[in-house]
């Protein structure tokens, strides 16, 4: 299965989940690699652009409670930067 394809079953979907600590909670994030690929495309436009892409993309694949958007953005950006080293 390639990134962005619909999984065939719940087990395949669960296998694609990755976990981040967001607001003190361990949260499963679907399509994290796809999200980071899109964010890499925005790197030349600066940190704010990357953060905006991260939040937009995570919301496309995952439920993000509106009060937690900043916490998601911060956690995603931190992980993005760690993986970009």
HTML snippet that shows the backbone in 3Dmol.js (N, CA, C, O; Angstrom):
<script src="https://3Dmol.org/build/3Dmol-min.js"></script>
<div id="view" style="width:600px;height:400px;position:relative"></div>
<script>
const pdb = `
ATOM      1  N   UNK A   1       0.853  -1.174   0.000  1.00  0.00           N
ATOM      2  CA  UNK A   1       0.000   0.000   0.000  1.00  0.00           C
ATOM      3  C   UNK A   1       0.896   1.233   0.000  1.00  0.00           C
ATOM      4  O   UNK A   1       1.800   1.332   0.829  1.00  0.00           O
ATOM      5  N   UNK A   2       0.670   2.148  -0.887  1.00  0.00           N
ATOM      6  CA  UNK A   2       1.439   3.373  -0.942  1.00  0.00           C
ATOM      7  C   UNK A   2       0.760   4.448  -0.126  1.00  0.00           C
ATOM      8  O   UNK A   2      -0.423   4.346   0.199  1.00  0.00           O
ATOM      9  N   UNK A   3       1.517   5.479   0.204  1.00  0.00           N
ATOM     10  CA  UNK A   3       0.975   6.569   0.992  1.00  0.00           C
ATOM     11  C   UNK A   3      -0.201   7.221   0.285  1.00  0.00           C
ATOM     12  O   UNK A   3      -0.138   7.500  -0.912  1.00  0.00           O
ATOM     13  N   UNK A   4      -1.266   7.463   1.026  1.00  0.00           N
ATOM     14  CA  UNK A   4      -2.433   8.098   0.464  1.00  0.00           C
ATOM     15  C   UNK A   4      -3.495   7.124  -0.025  1.00  0.00           C
ATOM     16  O   UNK A   4      -4.639   7.522  -0.245  1.00  0.00           O
ATOM     17  N   UNK A   5      -3.134   5.843  -0.201  1.00  0.00           N
ATOM     18  CA  UNK A   5      -4.117   4.849  -0.619  1.00  0.00           C
ATOM     19  C   UNK A   5      -5.013   4.498   0.551  1.00  0.00           C
ATOM     20  O   UNK A   5      -4.588   4.524   1.706  1.00  0.00           O
ATOM     21  N   UNK A   6      -6.243   4.172   0.245  1.00  0.00           N
ATOM     22  CA  UNK A   6      -7.174   3.729   1.281  1.00  0.00           C
ATOM     23  C   UNK A   6      -6.783   2.315   1.708  1.00  0.00           C
ATOM     24  O   UNK A   6      -6.619   1.442   0.856  1.00  0.00           O
ATOM     25  N   UNK A   7      -6.630   2.073   3.022  1.00  0.00           N
ATOM     26  CA  UNK A   7      -6.271   0.734   3.485  1.00  0.00           C
ATOM     27  C   UNK A   7      -7.391  -0.268   3.207  1.00  0.00           C
ATOM     28  O   UNK A   7      -8.563   0.101   3.136  1.00  0.00           O
ATOM     29  N   UNK A   8      -7.021  -1.525   3.052  1.00  0.00           N
ATOM     30  CA  UNK A   8      -7.991  -2.562   2.718  1.00  0.00           C
ATOM     31  C   UNK A   8      -8.844  -2.978   3.910  1.00  0.00           C
ATOM     32  O   UNK A   8      -9.967  -3.453   3.745  1.00  0.00           O
ATOM     33  N   UNK A   9      -8.297  -2.796   5.118  1.00  0.00           N
ATOM     34  CA  UNK A   9      -9.022  -3.258   6.299  1.00  0.00           C
ATOM     35  C   UNK A   9      -8.547  -2.483   7.527  1.00  0.00           C
ATOM     36  O   UNK A   9      -7.598  -1.703   7.454  1.00  0.00           O
ATOM     37  N   UNK A  10      -9.214  -2.708   8.641  1.00  0.00           N
ATOM     38  CA  UNK A  10      -8.859  -1.994   9.865  1.00  0.00           C
ATOM     39  C   UNK A  10      -7.430  -2.305  10.308  1.00  0.00           C
ATOM     40  O   UNK A  10      -6.737  -1.420  10.811  1.00  0.00           O
ATOM     41  N   UNK A  11      -6.983  -3.533  10.132  1.00  0.00           N
ATOM     42  CA  UNK A  11      -5.629  -3.904  10.541  1.00  0.00           C
ATOM     43  C   UNK A  11      -4.583  -3.145   9.727  1.00  0.00           C
ATOM     44  O   UNK A  11      -3.576  -2.693  10.272  1.00  0.00           O
ATOM     45  N   UNK A  12      -4.820  -3.008   8.437  1.00  0.00           N
ATOM     46  CA  UNK A  12      -3.884  -2.257   7.592  1.00  0.00           C
ATOM     47  C   UNK A  12      -3.893  -0.784   7.971  1.00  0.00           C
ATOM     48  O   UNK A  12      -2.844  -0.140   7.971  1.00  0.00           O
ATOM     49  N   UNK A  13      -5.048  -0.251   8.289  1.00  0.00           N
ATOM     50  CA  UNK A  13      -5.142   1.152   8.703  1.00  0.00           C
ATOM     51  C   UNK A  13      -4.406   1.357  10.018  1.00  0.00           C
ATOM     52  O   UNK A  13      -3.680   2.339  10.173  1.00  0.00           O
ATOM     53  N   UNK A  14      -4.582   0.453  10.958  1.00  0.00           N
ATOM     54  CA  UNK A  14      -3.917   0.572  12.265  1.00  0.00           C
ATOM     55  C   UNK A  14      -2.404   0.469  12.126  1.00  0.00           C
ATOM     56  O   UNK A  14      -1.668   1.099  12.887  1.00  0.00           O
ATOM     57  N   UNK A  15      -1.940  -0.305  11.177  1.00  0.00           N
ATOM     58  CA  UNK A  15      -0.499  -0.462  10.977  1.00  0.00           C
ATOM     59  C   UNK A  15       0.142   0.836  10.510  1.00  0.00           C
ATOM     60  O   UNK A  15       1.345   1.028  10.692  1.00  0.00           O
ATOM     61  N   UNK A  16      -0.636   1.730   9.912  1.00  0.00           N
ATOM     62  CA  UNK A  16      -0.104   2.995   9.417  1.00  0.00           C
ATOM     63  C   UNK A  16      -0.123   4.100  10.463  1.00  0.00           C
ATOM     64  O   UNK A  16       0.363   5.200  10.202  1.00  0.00           O
ATOM     65  N   UNK A  17      -0.673   3.831  11.637  1.00  0.00           N
ATOM     66  CA  UNK A  17      -0.740   4.853  12.684  1.00  0.00           C
ATOM     67  C   UNK A  17       0.621   5.031  13.331  1.00  0.00           C
ATOM     68  O   UNK A  17       1.357   4.068  13.545  1.00  0.00           O
ATOM     69  N   UNK A  18       0.940   6.276  13.638  1.00  0.00           N
ATOM     70  CA  UNK A  18       2.125   6.596  14.418  1.00  0.00           C
ATOM     71  C   UNK A  18       1.645   7.444  15.590  1.00  0.00           C
ATOM     72  O   UNK A  18       0.599   8.087  15.512  1.00  0.00           O
ATOM     73  N   UNK A  19       2.403   7.441  16.659  1.00  0.00           N
ATOM     74  CA  UNK A  19       1.953   8.101  17.874  1.00  0.00           C
ATOM     75  C   UNK A  19       2.830   9.288  18.226  1.00  0.00           C
ATOM     76  O   UNK A  19       4.053   9.243  18.099  1.00  0.00           O
ATOM     77  N   UNK A  20       2.175  10.351  18.672  1.00  0.00           N
ATOM     78  CA  UNK A  20       2.855  11.538  19.183  1.00  0.00           C
ATOM     79  C   UNK A  20       2.250  11.885  20.532  1.00  0.00           C
ATOM     80  O   UNK A  20       1.076  11.612  20.784  1.00  0.00           O
ATOM     81  N   UNK A  21       3.053  12.485  21.395  1.00  0.00           N
ATOM     82  CA  UNK A  21       2.525  13.005  22.645  1.00  0.00           C
ATOM     83  C   UNK A  21       2.076  14.437  22.368  1.00  0.00           C
ATOM     84  O   UNK A  21       2.871  15.302  21.998  1.00  0.00           O
ATOM     85  N   UNK A  22       0.781  14.657  22.558  1.00  0.00           N
ATOM     86  CA  UNK A  22       0.175  15.959  22.282  1.00  0.00           C
ATOM     87  C   UNK A  22      -0.604  16.374  23.515  1.00  0.00           C
ATOM     88  O   UNK A  22      -1.536  15.688  23.936  1.00  0.00           O
ATOM     89  N   UNK A  23      -0.219  17.492  24.085  1.00  0.00           N
ATOM     90  CA  UNK A  23      -0.902  17.964  25.281  1.00  0.00           C
ATOM     91  C   UNK A  23      -0.844  16.968  26.426  1.00  0.00           C
ATOM     92  O   UNK A  23      -1.771  16.891  27.232  1.00  0.00           O
ATOM     93  N   UNK A  24       0.229  16.212  26.504  1.00  0.00           N
ATOM     94  CA  UNK A  24       0.400  15.228  27.565  1.00  0.00           C
ATOM     95  C   UNK A  24      -0.277  13.892  27.317  1.00  0.00           C
ATOM     96  O   UNK A  24      -0.252  13.020  28.186  1.00  0.00           O
ATOM     97  N   UNK A  25      -0.883  13.712  26.144  1.00  0.00           N
ATOM     98  CA  UNK A  25      -1.575  12.475  25.810  1.00  0.00           C
ATOM     99  C   UNK A  25      -0.921  11.825  24.599  1.00  0.00           C
ATOM    100  O   UNK A  25      -0.490  12.516  23.676  1.00  0.00           O
ATOM    101  N   UNK A  26      -0.846  10.507  24.602  1.00  0.00           N
ATOM    102  CA  UNK A  26      -0.326   9.759  23.456  1.00  0.00           C
ATOM    103  C   UNK A  26      -1.453   9.631  22.439  1.00  0.00           C
ATOM    104  O   UNK A  26      -2.464   8.978  22.696  1.00  0.00           O
ATOM    105  N   UNK A  27      -1.266  10.264  21.274  1.00  0.00           N
ATOM    106  CA  UNK A  27      -2.311  10.352  20.259  1.00  0.00           C
ATOM    107  C   UNK A  27      -1.856   9.625  18.987  1.00  0.00           C
ATOM    108  O   UNK A  27      -0.736   9.816  18.513  1.00  0.00           O
ATOM    109  N   UNK A  28      -2.743   8.793  18.451  1.00  0.00           N
ATOM    110  CA  UNK A  28      -2.475   8.110  17.175  1.00  0.00           C
ATOM    111  C   UNK A  28      -2.728   9.093  16.040  1.00  0.00           C
ATOM    112  O   UNK A  28      -3.758   9.765  15.991  1.00  0.00           O
ATOM    113  N   UNK A  29      -1.767   9.159  15.133  1.00  0.00           N
ATOM    114  CA  UNK A  29      -1.872  10.043  13.972  1.00  0.00           C
ATOM    115  C   UNK A  29      -1.808   9.184  12.710  1.00  0.00           C
ATOM    116  O   UNK A  29      -0.849   8.442  12.499  1.00  0.00           O
ATOM    117  N   UNK A  30      -2.828   9.296  11.887  1.00  0.00           N
ATOM    118  CA  UNK A  30      -2.849   8.599  10.598  1.00  0.00           C
ATOM    119  C   UNK A  30      -2.119   9.439   9.556  1.00  0.00           C
ATOM    120  O   UNK A  30      -2.185  10.668   9.570  1.00  0.00           O
ATOM    121  N   UNK A  31      -1.428   8.758   8.661  1.00  0.00           N
ATOM    122  CA  UNK A  31      -0.776   9.390   7.504  1.00  0.00           C
ATOM    123  C   UNK A  31       0.312  10.405   7.885  1.00  0.00           C
ATOM    124  O   UNK A  31       0.486  11.409   7.196  1.00  0.00           O
ATOM    125  N   UNK A  32       1.035  10.152   8.964  1.00  0.00           N
ATOM    126  CA  UNK A  32       2.056  11.102   9.408  1.00  0.00           C
ATOM    127  C   UNK A  32       3.138  11.317   8.355  1.00  0.00           C
ATOM    128  O   UNK A  32       3.593  12.444   8.159  1.00  0.00           O
ATOM    129  N   UNK A  33       3.549  10.265   7.687  1.00  0.00           N
ATOM    130  CA  UNK A  33       4.583  10.418   6.653  1.00  0.00           C
ATOM    131  C   UNK A  33       4.078  11.284   5.502  1.00  0.00           C
ATOM    132  O   UNK A  33       4.816  12.129   4.994  1.00  0.00           O
ATOM    133  N   UNK A  34       2.840  11.084   5.092  1.00  0.00           N
ATOM    134  CA  UNK A  34       2.244  11.908   4.036  1.00  0.00           C
ATOM    135  C   UNK A  34       2.192  13.368   4.472  1.00  0.00           C
ATOM    136  O   UNK A  34       2.480  14.269   3.685  1.00  0.00           O
ATOM    137  N   UNK A  35       1.827  13.591   5.718  1.00  0.00           N
ATOM    138  CA  UNK A  35       1.759  14.943   6.277  1.00  0.00           C
ATOM    139  C   UNK A  35       3.135  15.596   6.226  1.00  0.00           C
ATOM    140  O   UNK A  35       3.251  16.761   5.847  1.00  0.00           O
ATOM    141  N   UNK A  36       4.174  14.861   6.603  1.00  0.00           N
ATOM    142  CA  UNK A  36       5.527  15.415   6.606  1.00  0.00           C
ATOM    143  C   UNK A  36       6.051  15.664   5.197  1.00  0.00           C
ATOM    144  O   UNK A  36       6.806  16.612   4.980  1.00  0.00           O
ATOM    145  N   UNK A  37       5.669  14.843   4.252  1.00  0.00           N
ATOM    146  CA  UNK A  37       6.068  15.079   2.853  1.00  0.00           C
ATOM    147  C   UNK A  37       5.513  16.419   2.379  1.00  0.00           C
ATOM    148  O   UNK A  37       6.231  17.216   1.774  1.00  0.00           O
ATOM    149  N   UNK A  38       4.242  16.662   2.653  1.00  0.00           N
ATOM    150  CA  UNK A  38       3.621  17.937   2.271  1.00  0.00           C
ATOM    151  C   UNK A  38       4.295  19.108   2.982  1.00  0.00           C
ATOM    152  O   UNK A  38       4.491  20.166   2.384  1.00  0.00           O
ATOM    153  N   UNK A  39       4.648  18.927   4.243  1.00  0.00           N
ATOM    154  CA  UNK A  39       5.299  20.000   5.005  1.00  0.00           C
ATOM    155  C   UNK A  39       6.689  20.300   4.442  1.00  0.00           C
ATOM    156  O   UNK A  39       7.102  21.460   4.413  1.00  0.00           O
ATOM    157  N   UNK A  40       7.412  19.275   3.998  1.00  0.00           N
ATOM    158  CA  UNK A  40       8.744  19.500   3.409  1.00  0.00           C
ATOM    159  C   UNK A  40       8.658  20.386   2.173  1.00  0.00           C
ATOM    160  O   UNK A  40       9.569  21.164   1.890  1.00  0.00           O
ATOM    161  N   UNK A  41       7.559  20.262   1.443  1.00  0.00           N
ATOM    162  CA  UNK A  41       7.355  21.084   0.250  1.00  0.00           C
ATOM    163  C   UNK A  41       7.204  22.567   0.617  1.00  0.00           C
ATOM    164  O   UNK A  41       7.431  23.434  -0.227  1.00  0.00           O
ATOM    165  N   UNK A  42       6.828  22.863   1.855  1.00  0.00           N
ATOM    166  CA  UNK A  42       6.613  24.244   2.293  1.00  0.00           C
ATOM    167  C   UNK A  42       7.817  24.829   3.023  1.00  0.00           C
ATOM    168  O   UNK A  42       7.789  26.000   3.401  1.00  0.00           O
ATOM    169  N   UNK A  43       8.869  24.050   3.229  1.00  0.00           N
ATOM    170  CA  UNK A  43      10.010  24.514   4.031  1.00  0.00           C
ATOM    171  C   UNK A  43      10.624  25.812   3.529  1.00  0.00           C
ATOM    172  O   UNK A  43      11.052  26.638   4.335  1.00  0.00           O
ATOM    173  N   UNK A  44      10.676  26.008   2.236  1.00  0.00           N
ATOM    174  CA  UNK A  44      11.284  27.213   1.683  1.00  0.00           C
ATOM    175  C   UNK A  44      10.508  28.485   1.998  1.00  0.00           C
ATOM    176  O   UNK A  44      11.021  29.589   1.812  1.00  0.00           O
ATOM    177  N   UNK A  45       9.280  28.337   2.471  1.00  0.00           N
ATOM    178  CA  UNK A  45       8.445  29.490   2.785  1.00  0.00           C
ATOM    179  C   UNK A  45       8.484  29.861   4.270  1.00  0.00           C
ATOM    180  O   UNK A  45       7.798  30.792   4.693  1.00  0.00           O
ATOM    181  N   UNK A  46       9.271  29.150   5.048  1.00  0.00           N
ATOM    182  CA  UNK A  46       9.447  29.508   6.449  1.00  0.00           C
ATOM    183  C   UNK A  46       8.630  28.675   7.427  1.00  0.00           C
ATOM    184  O   UNK A  46       7.769  27.886   7.036  1.00  0.00           O
ATOM    185  N   UNK A  47       8.924  28.872   8.707  1.00  0.00           N
ATOM    186  CA  UNK A  47       8.314  28.084   9.782  1.00  0.00           C
ATOM    187  C   UNK A  47       6.794  28.211   9.819  1.00  0.00           C
ATOM    188  O   UNK A  47       6.095  27.210   9.972  1.00  0.00           O
ATOM    189  N   UNK A  48       6.280  29.418   9.680  1.00  0.00           N
ATOM    190  CA  UNK A  48       4.826  29.607   9.763  1.00  0.00           C
ATOM    191  C   UNK A  48       4.111  28.845   8.648  1.00  0.00           C
ATOM    192  O   UNK A  48       3.039  28.282   8.871  1.00  0.00           O
ATOM    193  N   UNK A  49       4.691  28.826   7.466  1.00  0.00           N
ATOM    194  CA  UNK A  49       4.089  28.082   6.352  1.00  0.00           C
ATOM    195  C   UNK A  49       4.107  26.586   6.636  1.00  0.00           C
ATOM    196  O   UNK A  49       3.133  25.887   6.359  1.00  0.00           O
ATOM    197  N   UNK A  50       5.209  26.096   7.185  1.00  0.00           N
ATOM    198  CA  UNK A  50       5.317  24.676   7.515  1.00  0.00           C
ATOM    199  C   UNK A  50       4.277  24.319   8.573  1.00  0.00           C
ATOM    200  O   UNK A  50       3.578  23.314   8.447  1.00  0.00           O
ATOM    201  N   UNK A  51       4.177  25.139   9.610  1.00  0.00           N
ATOM    202  CA  UNK A  51       3.191  24.883  10.670  1.00  0.00           C
ATOM    203  C   UNK A  51       1.768  24.865  10.104  1.00  0.00           C
ATOM    204  O   UNK A  51       0.959  24.022  10.490  1.00  0.00           O
ATOM    205  N   UNK A  52       1.466  25.779   9.204  1.00  0.00           N
ATOM    206  CA  UNK A  52       0.128  25.841   8.612  1.00  0.00           C
ATOM    207  C   UNK A  52      -0.164  24.578   7.803  1.00  0.00           C
ATOM    208  O   UNK A  52      -1.265  24.031   7.875  1.00  0.00           O
ATOM    209  N   UNK A  53       0.817  24.119   7.037  1.00  0.00           N
ATOM    210  CA  UNK A  53       0.644  22.899   6.242  1.00  0.00           C
ATOM    211  C   UNK A  53       0.476  21.696   7.167  1.00  0.00           C
ATOM    212  O   UNK A  53      -0.386  20.848   6.933  1.00  0.00           O
ATOM    213  N   UNK A  54       1.284  21.619   8.203  1.00  0.00           N
ATOM    214  CA  UNK A  54       1.173  20.503   9.146  1.00  0.00           C
ATOM    215  C   UNK A  54      -0.231  20.423   9.731  1.00  0.00           C
ATOM    216  O   UNK A  54      -0.840  19.354   9.755  1.00  0.00           O
ATOM    217  N   UNK A  55      -0.739  21.548  10.198  1.00  0.00           N
ATOM    218  CA  UNK A  55      -2.066  21.550  10.818  1.00  0.00           C
ATOM    219  C   UNK A  55      -3.148  21.217   9.787  1.00  0.00           C
ATOM    220  O   UNK A  55      -4.048  20.426  10.068  1.00  0.00           O
ATOM    221  N   UNK A  56      -3.066  21.808   8.613  1.00  0.00           N
ATOM    222  CA  UNK A  56      -4.058  21.533   7.569  1.00  0.00           C
ATOM    223  C   UNK A  56      -4.056  20.050   7.188  1.00  0.00           C
ATOM    224  O   UNK A  56      -5.112  19.430   7.066  1.00  0.00           O
ATOM    225  N   UNK A  57      -2.873  19.498   7.004  1.00  0.00           N
ATOM    226  CA  UNK A  57      -2.770  18.105   6.579  1.00  0.00           C
ATOM    227  C   UNK A  57      -3.202  17.137   7.679  1.00  0.00           C
ATOM    228  O   UNK A  57      -3.873  16.144   7.395  1.00  0.00           O
ATOM    229  N   UNK A  58      -2.830  17.409   8.922  1.00  0.00           N
ATOM    230  CA  UNK A  58      -3.238  16.495   9.995  1.00  0.00           C
ATOM    231  C   UNK A  58      -4.758  16.495  10.123  1.00  0.00           C
ATOM    232  O   UNK A  58      -5.356  15.458  10.409  1.00  0.00           O
ATOM    233  N   UNK A  59      -5.381  17.646   9.914  1.00  0.00           N
ATOM    234  CA  UNK A  59      -6.839  17.727   9.993  1.00  0.00           C
ATOM    235  C   UNK A  59      -7.514  17.023   8.809  1.00  0.00           C
ATOM    236  O   UNK A  59      -8.677  16.632   8.907  1.00  0.00           O
ATOM    237  N   UNK A  60      -6.809  16.864   7.715  1.00  0.00           N
ATOM    238  CA  UNK A  60      -7.366  16.161   6.562  1.00  0.00           C
ATOM    239  C   UNK A  60      -7.495  14.654   6.825  1.00  0.00           C
ATOM    240  O   UNK A  60      -8.364  13.994   6.256  1.00  0.00           O
ATOM    241  N   UNK A  61      -6.631  14.119   7.684  1.00  0.00           N
ATOM    242  CA  UNK A  61      -6.595  12.679   7.929  1.00  0.00           C
ATOM    243  C   UNK A  61      -7.035  12.283   9.337  1.00  0.00           C
ATOM    244  O   UNK A  61      -7.277  11.105   9.598  1.00  0.00           O
ATOM    245  N   UNK A  62      -7.140  13.256  10.250  1.00  0.00           N
ATOM    246  CA  UNK A  62      -7.390  12.971  11.660  1.00  0.00           C
ATOM    247  C   UNK A  62      -8.350  14.000  12.237  1.00  0.00           C
ATOM    248  O   UNK A  62      -8.438  15.128  11.750  1.00  0.00           O
ATOM    249  N   UNK A  63      -9.065  13.601  13.275  1.00  0.00           N
ATOM    250  CA  UNK A  63      -9.883  14.570  13.995  1.00  0.00           C
ATOM    251  C   UNK A  63      -8.969  15.355  14.934  1.00  0.00           C
ATOM    252  O   UNK A  63      -8.202  14.773  15.701  1.00  0.00           O
ATOM    253  N   UNK A  64      -9.060  16.668  14.864  1.00  0.00           N
ATOM    254  CA  UNK A  64      -8.306  17.542  15.761  1.00  0.00           C
ATOM    255  C   UNK A  64      -9.324  18.419  16.494  1.00  0.00           C
ATOM    256  O   UNK A  64      -9.985  19.249  15.870  1.00  0.00           O
ATOM    257  N   UNK A  65      -9.454  18.242  17.809  1.00  0.00           N
ATOM    258  CA  UNK A  65     -10.386  19.098  18.546  1.00  0.00           C
ATOM    259  C   UNK A  65      -9.945  20.556  18.438  1.00  0.00           C
ATOM    260  O   UNK A  65      -8.774  20.859  18.668  1.00  0.00           O
ATOM    261  N   UNK A  66     -10.851  21.454  18.097  1.00  0.00           N
ATOM    262  CA  UNK A  66     -10.461  22.856  17.917  1.00  0.00           C
ATOM    263  C   UNK A  66      -9.640  23.454  19.074  1.00  0.00           C
ATOM    264  O   UNK A  66      -8.690  24.192  18.811  1.00  0.00           O
ATOM    265  N   UNK A  67      -9.968  23.166  20.338  1.00  0.00           N
ATOM    266  CA  UNK A  67      -9.149  23.746  21.412  1.00  0.00           C
ATOM    267  C   UNK A  67      -7.716  23.192  21.457  1.00  0.00           C
ATOM    268  O   UNK A  67      -6.841  23.783  22.091  1.00  0.00           O
ATOM    269  N   UNK A  68      -7.479  22.057  20.785  1.00  0.00           N
ATOM    270  CA  UNK A  68      -6.162  21.419  20.815  1.00  0.00           C
ATOM    271  C   UNK A  68      -5.322  21.719  19.581  1.00  0.00           C
ATOM    272  O   UNK A  68      -4.227  21.173  19.444  1.00  0.00           O
ATOM    273  N   UNK A  69      -5.800  22.569  18.684  1.00  0.00           N
ATOM    274  CA  UNK A  69      -5.071  22.814  17.433  1.00  0.00           C
ATOM    275  C   UNK A  69      -3.646  23.297  17.669  1.00  0.00           C
ATOM    276  O   UNK A  69      -2.726  22.818  17.007  1.00  0.00           O
ATOM    277  N   UNK A  70      -3.439  24.215  18.577  1.00  0.00           N
ATOM    278  CA  UNK A  70      -2.088  24.739  18.849  1.00  0.00           C
ATOM    279  C   UNK A  70      -1.185  23.640  19.398  1.00  0.00           C
ATOM    280  O   UNK A  70      -0.017  23.555  19.018  1.00  0.00           O
ATOM    281  N   UNK A  71      -1.708  22.800  20.282  1.00  0.00           N
ATOM    282  CA  UNK A  71      -0.920  21.695  20.831  1.00  0.00           C
ATOM    283  C   UNK A  71      -0.536  20.706  19.728  1.00  0.00           C
ATOM    284  O   UNK A  71       0.594  20.218  19.700  1.00  0.00           O
ATOM    285  N   UNK A  72      -1.465  20.412  18.827  1.00  0.00           N
ATOM    286  CA  UNK A  72      -1.162  19.541  17.692  1.00  0.00           C
ATOM    287  C   UNK A  72      -0.087  20.176  16.810  1.00  0.00           C
ATOM    288  O   UNK A  72       0.878  19.517  16.422  1.00  0.00           O
ATOM    289  N   UNK A  73      -0.259  21.445  16.503  1.00  0.00           N
ATOM    290  CA  UNK A  73       0.702  22.147  15.650  1.00  0.00           C
ATOM    291  C   UNK A  73       2.097  22.103  16.261  1.00  0.00           C
ATOM    292  O   UNK A  73       3.072  21.804  15.572  1.00  0.00           O
ATOM    293  N   UNK A  74       2.190  22.402  17.557  1.00  0.00           N
ATOM    294  CA  UNK A  74       3.489  22.404  18.237  1.00  0.00           C
ATOM    295  C   UNK A  74       4.126  21.014  18.237  1.00  0.00           C
ATOM    296  O   UNK A  74       5.318  20.878  17.959  1.00  0.00           O
ATOM    297  N   UNK A  75       3.339  19.987  18.545  1.00  0.00           N
ATOM    298  CA  UNK A  75       3.864  18.623  18.583  1.00  0.00           C
ATOM    299  C   UNK A  75       4.299  18.161  17.193  1.00  0.00           C
ATOM    300  O   UNK A  75       5.356  17.550  17.039  1.00  0.00           O
ATOM    301  N   UNK A  76       3.483  18.452  16.192  1.00  0.00           N
ATOM    302  CA  UNK A  76       3.827  18.068  14.825  1.00  0.00           C
ATOM    303  C   UNK A  76       5.080  18.780  14.342  1.00  0.00           C
ATOM    304  O   UNK A  76       5.951  18.168  13.724  1.00  0.00           O
ATOM    305  N   UNK A  77       5.169  20.075  14.626  1.00  0.00           N
ATOM    306  CA  UNK A  77       6.341  20.822  14.182  1.00  0.00           C
ATOM    307  C   UNK A  77       7.605  20.311  14.887  1.00  0.00           C
ATOM    308  O   UNK A  77       8.658  20.180  14.263  1.00  0.00           O
ATOM    309  N   UNK A  78       7.492  20.028  16.177  1.00  0.00           N
ATOM    310  CA  UNK A  78       8.640  19.488  16.911  1.00  0.00           C
ATOM    311  C   UNK A  78       9.109  18.169  16.326  1.00  0.00           C
ATOM    312  O   UNK A  78      10.308  17.958  16.141  1.00  0.00           O
ATOM    313  N   UNK A  79       8.172  17.281  16.036  1.00  0.00           N
ATOM    314  CA  UNK A  79       8.522  15.986  15.450  1.00  0.00           C
ATOM    315  C   UNK A  79       9.074  16.167  14.040  1.00  0.00           C
ATOM    316  O   UNK A  79      10.028  15.490  13.656  1.00  0.00           O
ATOM    317  N   UNK A  80       8.490  17.060  13.280  1.00  0.00           N
ATOM    318  CA  UNK A  80       8.970  17.360  11.928  1.00  0.00           C
ATOM    319  C   UNK A  80      10.432  17.805  11.968  1.00  0.00           C
ATOM    320  O   UNK A  80      11.253  17.329  11.185  1.00  0.00           O
ATOM    321  N   UNK A  81      10.746  18.710  12.874  1.00  0.00           N
ATOM    322  CA  UNK A  81      12.117  19.212  12.980  1.00  0.00           C
ATOM    323  C   UNK A  81      13.071  18.088  13.428  1.00  0.00           C
ATOM    324  O   UNK A  81      14.187  17.989  12.919  1.00  0.00           O
ATOM    325  N   UNK A  82      12.640  17.255  14.366  1.00  0.00           N
ATOM    326  CA  UNK A  82      13.486  16.128  14.827  1.00  0.00           C
ATOM    327  C   UNK A  82      13.803  15.193  13.667  1.00  0.00           C
ATOM    328  O   UNK A  82      14.936  14.733  13.532  1.00  0.00           O
ATOM    329  N   UNK A  83      12.821  14.915  12.843  1.00  0.00           N
ATOM    330  CA  UNK A  83      13.019  13.979  11.725  1.00  0.00           C
ATOM    331  C   UNK A  83      13.765  14.614  10.557  1.00  0.00           C
ATOM    332  O   UNK A  83      14.272  13.908   9.685  1.00  0.00           O
ATOM    333  N   UNK A  84      13.833  15.930  10.537  1.00  0.00           N
ATOM    334  CA  UNK A  84      14.505  16.630   9.435  1.00  0.00           C
ATOM    335  C   UNK A  84      16.004  16.799   9.675  1.00  0.00           C
ATOM    336  O   UNK A  84      16.718  17.278   8.793  1.00  0.00           O
ATOM    337  N   UNK A  85      16.474  16.425  10.819  1.00  0.00           N
ATOM    338  CA  UNK A  85      17.914  16.608  11.131  1.00  0.00           C
ATOM    339  C   UNK A  85      18.771  15.656  10.353  1.00  0.00           C
ATOM    340  O   UNK A  85      19.994  15.672  10.491  1.00  0.00           O
TER     341      UNK A  85
END
`;
const viewer = $3Dmol.createViewer("view");
viewer.addModel(pdb, "pdb");
viewer.setStyle({}, {cartoon: {color: "spectrum"}});
viewer.zoomTo();
viewer.render();
</script>
